[in-house]
Amino acid sequence: MAEIKFVETKNFKTKPDVSKIGFGTQFTDYMFEMDYNPQEGWHDPRIVPYRDLSVSPANTTLHYGQAIFDGLKAYLHGDKPVIFRASDHMRRLNVSAKILDIPEVPFDVALAGLKKLVAIEKAWIPKEKGQSLYIRPFIFANDDYLGVNVSKNYKFLIILSPVAAYYAHGFAPVKIMVEDTYVRAVRGGLGAAKTPANYAASLHAGLVAHQKGYDQTLWLDGVERKYVEEVGSMNILFKINGEVITPSVEDGSILNGITRRTVLAVAKDWGVPAVERKISIDEVIQAHENGTLEEVFGSGTAAVISPVAVLAYKGKEYVINNGKVGEFTQKMYDCIEGIHVGEVEDKFGFIEAAE
Ligand code: COI
């Protein structure tokens, strides 16, 4: 495996009070960096002082968006830095790479680079519950060229950001607007990749939802506007009549969320039926009307578990569980957060040591 170089800094930043900085606003002293060109492939893995980048105004990513990212989190177990599902996240980065025709990064180098970076930056991992060190690996095309083609050169970076809860109001129920005008992704498109295009596609609808007083949009499928897909920064799960249901990812238009997979694994371990299948918005509304829609919640690395209090659809608001956090949602959040911080036994092998 290629050696990971370490270039030290002498200019250390003052560490912030994480309870005051929200999500993704501050970055640590170092970052991981690696480059790709057709002659050398992925080469020169290194940990270097965090800095601004300089790119050509003709940089292909700025114009055509050939880029991918992922998001994961590190915690302290005692004084040991650990990362939640590090290998699964790095595998998913390569799934996104394939979809965008980006050369896959060597898994062992990427994972070793990630762990080494987190170990070096251990002092940045917040100790408070509900806080963590958010890890953002990303790859972008780095050609200077205005032709529309798959690029030849790429840069892979990992940056770290100490974070509190993703939503400013923390673990509190959110209001979600079911979006039936705009779409995020379609079958055959990029929906399964963590790529900027999917987030760009969500911005306008997100703004409209905010203006109407909602926290997020719930996307429906792009063909029939009938089946529930995801929330954009989270996957979505319903508890209907004792069963947990989340939209299946087989059409390739939904992100195969790692927290979503964690929820399914934990639910099955508890003996709660948990299925991935197509679920239409009409089925959700009908379940609400006949009293079987027990709980709705989102899942994602940034948000962890986010209870949903209200779903708005076609001008009508449907209040879930009287607007309160459901029992199952709370238990799932406590369990996953407990595994994160080492207070709940990790039967699943999700926690990976960084050093
Ligand atoms: C994550 O949950 O890690 C995400 O990528 C969601 C969002 C912050 C883009």
Residues whose N, C-alpha, C, O or C-beta is under 5 A from the ligand:
A	BS01	COI	G71 L72 S233 G300 T301 A302 A303
